[in-house]
Amino acid sequence: MSALTMACCRRMASSNMPAAEHLKLNDAIFASRPNGTDVYYYIFPEHEIHFNVIKAHTKQEWHSHSLVDENIFVIKGTLHSKRIRQP
């Protein structure tokens, strides 16, 4: 367990926060998309976590949300984004 994980667990144990839950890949719903992205879905009553494995030089289609926020965390590699104006 890393020092950061231990510090977070100690802080949660001393507060009213629930204990941390460790998720494993085999706990997820898996999907392989035609664009080369593998997605592991973790579905909860009030939120979802999507863990994506995106192959190099893959282009992702644009999408947007009206009711939820989407946050992207790059664990390994580099993410390049480009905004294309619609005609």
Secondary structure, DSSP 8 states (H G I E B T S, - for coil): --HHHHHHHHHHHTSSS-------GGGSEEEE-TTSEEEEEEE-SS-EEEEEEE-TT--------SSS------SSS----------
